[in-house]
Amino acid sequence: MAEHVAQDFNSLRAVSHVPKFDGTNHREWNYEIHLCFQAMEIDCVVLGTELCPVEIHLTTSHQMIMV
């Protein structure tokens, strides 16, 4: 779980410099957010050309579940 929280925090830091989309800055926002997706290596998933990988978790009774 801590690893997932760390990934979320790093993802938030990675996009913190991207200007908020305000309806007038689409070109700049789109360019910056796309660069962030490329840096996080998720651009193919975001664009829909690749499926998000399946996560497998162990329950407290040691059964595997796919999320």
C-alpha positions, 0 to 999 in steps of 0.5 A: 500500500505504501508503494501505491501512495508513493506512486500517487504522490510522485504523480502529483509532483510530476504534474504540479508545474502544468498550468490549470486548464482554464478554457483559454490555454488548451494548447499549452495545457495539452502539450504539458500534460502529454509530456507528463504522461510520456514521462510516467510512461502511461501515454499509451494507456491514456490515449487508449492504444494500450490496456492498463495492466491488471493488478493482482492483490492477496486478500487476508486469507491469501487468495489472489484477486485481480483488480 
